[in-house]
Amino acid sequence: MTGGRSGIGAALVAALEREGTPVRVLDLADGFDVGDPTAWEQVEPVELACLNAGVTTGAGDVAALTDAQYRRILGANVDGVVFGVRRLAGVMERGGAIVVTASLAGLTTAKVDPVYSLTKHAVVGFVRSAAPQLAERGLTINAVCPAIVDTPLLGEARERAIAAGIELLRPEQIADAVLAAARDVSTGEAWVCLPGKAPFRHEFPRFFESA
């Protein structure tokens, strides 16, 4: 479990532990940097891997985006997923499941943070594209794409969202969606989480089947 010390990750840890499932948390707060490829070399096989770590840039104006902000968000949101899946694909046993926390911003636009949206589009595309080869190894991989969730990641935007009348999802709701996606037989899906609705698979247009 990456990013398991707060927000959605903490809710996931709590849900799994209530079921009696032992959980290993990999979090920057404990010194585990998901964007460091060498950190993943010591990760052992698991039945369920939840790749949940993520950050925002805090910069809505692309012209004001710093190199440091850009590299930080790519490291956490994209590298952390790619490095994690690469390691897990090599060590997980058949029947294992990987669920990546993406975002509704990976299926639509997010004008308040365009680069955050970029990273989540990358994650959704990676999950869908990697799914067939992981299936050959007996593994499933899915993405969960929630709307705005009430977590510390929101920062000052939380009050603005509430003032605008936007209904925020609870971390526990997304934790339930992650577990549902992990236990579903499908793979390569993007599960959308919206207030007042059960999680559902996003319908992508089927233009062609690539080789």
C-alpha positions as CSV (number, residue, x, y, z in Angstrom):
1,M,0.0,0.0,0.0
2,T,1.6,3.3,-1.1
3,G,0.4,6.5,0.4
4,G,-1.2,4.7,3.3
5,R,-0.6,7.2,6.1
6,S,-3.4,9.7,5.2
7,G,-6.5,10.2,3.1
8,I,-7.7,7.4,0.9
9,G,-4.6,5.3,1.8
10,A,-5.3,5.4,5.5
11,A,-9.0,4.5,4.9
12,L,-7.8,1.5,2.8
13,V,-5.5,0.4,5.5
14,A,-8.3,0.6,8.1
15,A,-10.7,-1.3,5.9
16,L,-8.2,-4.1,5.3
17,E,-7.2,-4.4,8.9
18,R,-10.8,-4.6,9.9
19,E,-11.0,-7.7,7.7
20,G,-7.9,-9.1,9.5
21,T,-5.7,-8.6,6.5
22,P,-2.0,-7.7,7.3
23,V,-1.0,-4.6,5.5
24,R,2.5,-3.2,4.6
25,V,2.4,0.6,4.2
26,L,4.9,2.2,1.9
27,D,4.7,6.0,2.5
28,L,7.1,8.9,2.2
29,A,6.4,9.6,5.9
30,D,8.2,6.4,6.6
31,G,11.0,7.1,4.2
32,F,9.7,5.2,1.1
33,D,9.8,7.3,-2.0
34,V,7.6,5.7,-4.7
35,G,9.5,7.7,-7.4
36,D,12.8,6.0,-6.4
37,P,13.3,2.9,-8.5
38,T,15.7,1.4,-6.1
39,A,13.2,1.6,-3.3
40,W,11.0,-0.9,-5.1
41,E,13.7,-3.5,-5.3
42,Q,13.0,-4.7,-1.7
43,V,9.2,-4.9,-2.2
44,E,8.0,-8.5,-1.7
45,P,5.0,-10.3,-3.3
46,V,1.5,-9.5,-2.1
47,E,-2.0,-10.6,-3.0
48,L,-3.3,-7.1,-3.4
49,A,-1.2,-4.0,-4.2
50,C,-2.8,-0.5,-3.9
51,L,-0.8,2.1,-5.6
52,N,-2.3,5.2,-4.0
53,A,0.5,7.8,-3.5
54,G,-0.1,11.1,-5.2
55,V,0.4,14.8,-5.0
56,T,-0.8,18.0,-6.8
57,T,1.4,20.8,-8.1
58,G,-0.4,23.5,-6.3
59,A,-0.1,25.6,-9.5
60,G,-3.0,26.2,-11.7
61,D,-1.1,28.6,-14.0
62,V,1.1,26.6,-16.3
63,A,3.3,29.6,-16.9
64,A,4.1,29.7,-13.2
65,L,4.9,26.0,-12.9
66,T,8.4,25.4,-11.6
67,D,10.7,22.6,-12.6
68,A,10.7,21.3,-9.1
69,Q,6.9,21.1,-9.0
70,Y,6.8,19.3,-12.3
71,R,9.4,16.7,-11.4
72,R,7.8,16.1,-8.0
73,I,4.4,15.3,-9.4
74,L,5.7,13.1,-12.1
75,G,7.8,11.2,-9.6
76,A,4.9,10.5,-7.3
77,N,2.0,10.2,-9.7
78,V,3.6,8.6,-12.7
79,D,7.0,7.1,-11.8
80,G,5.5,5.7,-8.6
81,V,2.9,3.7,-10.6
82,V,5.2,2.6,-13.3
83,F,8.0,1.5,-11.0
84,G,5.5,-0.2,-8.7
85,V,3.8,-2.1,-11.5
86,R,7.1,-3.1,-13.0
87,R,8.2,-4.6,-9.7
88,L,4.9,-6.3,-8.9
89,A,4.6,-7.8,-12.3
90,G,7.9,-9.6,-11.7
91,V,7.1,-10.9,-8.1
92,M,3.4,-11.3,-7.6
93,E,1.9,-14.7,-7.9
94,R,-1.0,-15.6,-10.2
95,G,-4.4,-14.4,-8.9
96,G,-2.9,-11.1,-7.5
97,A,-4.6,-7.8,-8.1
98,I,-3.2,-4.3,-8.5
99,V,-5.4,-1.2,-8.1
100,V,-4.2,2.3,-8.9
101,T,-5.8,5.4,-7.5
102,A,-6.2,7.7,-10.4
103,S,-8.8,10.5,-10.6
104,L,-11.8,11.7,-12.5
105,A,-9.2,14.3,-13.7
106,G,-7.7,11.4,-15.7
107,L,-10.9,11.1,-17.7
108,T,-11.8,14.7,-18.1
109,T,-10.2,18.1,-17.5
110,A,-9.0,19.8,-14.4
111,K,-8.4,23.4,-15.1
112,V,-7.3,24.1,-11.5
113,D,-4.2,21.9,-12.0
114,P,-3.5,20.9,-15.6
115,V,-0.4,18.9,-14.8
116,Y,-2.2,16.9,-12.2
117,S,-4.7,16.0,-14.9
118,L,-1.8,15.1,-17.2
119,T,-0.4,12.6,-14.7
120,K,-3.8,11.0,-14.1
121,H,-4.5,10.6,-17.8
122,A,-1.1,8.9,-18.0
123,V,-2.0,6.5,-15.2
124,V,-5.3,5.6,-16.7
125,G,-3.7,5.0,-20.1
126,F,-0.9,2.9,-18.5
127,V,-3.3,0.7,-16.6
128,R,-5.4,0.0,-19.7
129,S,-2.4,-0.7,-21.8
130,A,-0.5,-2.9,-19.3
131,A,-3.6,-5.0,-18.4
132,P,-3.3,-7.5,-21.3
133,Q,0.3,-8.5,-20.5
134,L,-0.4,-8.6,-16.8
135,A,-3.4,-10.9,-17.5
136,E,-0.9,-13.3,-19.2
137,R,0.8,-13.5,-15.8
138,G,-2.5,-14.1,-14.0
139,L,-2.7,-10.6,-12.6
140,T,-5.4,-8.0,-12.8
141,I,-4.9,-4.2,-12.8
142,N,-7.6,-1.5,-12.5
143,A,-7.8,2.2,-11.9
144,V,-10.2,3.9,-9.5
145,C,-11.1,7.4,-10.7
146,P,-12.9,9.4,-7.9
147,A,-14.3,12.9,-8.1
148,I,-13.1,15.3,-5.4
149,V,-12.3,13.5,-2.2
150,D,-12.1,15.1,1.3
151,T,-8.5,14.5,2.0
152,P,-5.5,16.6,3.1
153,L,-4.5,16.7,-0.6
154,L,-7.1,19.3,-1.2
155,G,-5.4,21.9,1.0
156,E,-7.0,25.3,0.8
157,A,-9.1,24.2,-2.1
158,R,-11.4,22.3,0.3
159,E,-13.1,25.5,1.6
160,R,-13.6,26.8,-2.0
161,A,-15.1,23.5,-3.0
162,I,-17.5,23.5,-0.1
163,A,-18.4,27.1,-0.7
164,A,-19.2,26.3,-4.3
165,G,-21.6,23.6,-3.2
166,I,-19.5,20.7,-4.4
167,E,-20.2,17.4,-2.6
168,L,-17.0,15.8,-1.5
169,L,-16.5,12.1,-1.4
170,R,-15.3,10.5,1.8
171,P,-12.0,8.5,1.8
172,E,-13.9,5.5,3.1
173,Q,-16.1,5.5,0.0
174,I,-13.0,5.3,-2.3
175,A,-11.5,2.6,-0.1
176,D,-14.6,0.5,-0.7
177,A,-14.4,1.1,-4.4
178,V,-10.7,0.0,-4.5
179,L,-11.6,-3.2,-2.8
180,A,-14.5,-3.8,-5.1
181,A,-12.3,-3.3,-8.1
182,A,-9.6,-5.6,-6.7
183,R,-12.1,-8.4,-6.2
184,D,-13.8,-8.0,-9.6
185,V,-12.8,-10.4,-12.3
186,S,-12.3,-7.6,-14.9
187,T,-9.0,-5.9,-15.7
188,G,-7.9,-2.8,-17.4
189,E,-10.9,-0.9,-16.2
190,A,-11.3,2.7,-14.9
191,W,-13.9,2.7,-12.1
192,V,-15.5,6.1,-11.7
193,C,-16.6,7.2,-8.2
194,L,-19.2,10.0,-8.0
195,P,-21.2,11.4,-5.1
196,G,-24.5,9.5,-4.7
197,K,-23.6,6.7,-7.1
198,A,-22.1,3.3,-6.9
199,P,-18.7,2.9,-8.6
200,F,-19.1,2.1,-12.3
201,R,-16.8,1.2,-15.2
202,H,-16.1,4.1,-17.5
203,E,-17.0,3.3,-21.1
204,F,-14.2,4.1,-23.4
205,P,-14.8,4.4,-27.2
206,R,-13.6,1.3,-29.1
207,F,-12.1,2.6,-32.3
208,F,-9.9,-0.3,-33.0
209,E,-8.1,-3.2,-31.4
210,S,-4.3,-2.7,-31.4
211,A,-2.0,-5.6,-32.0
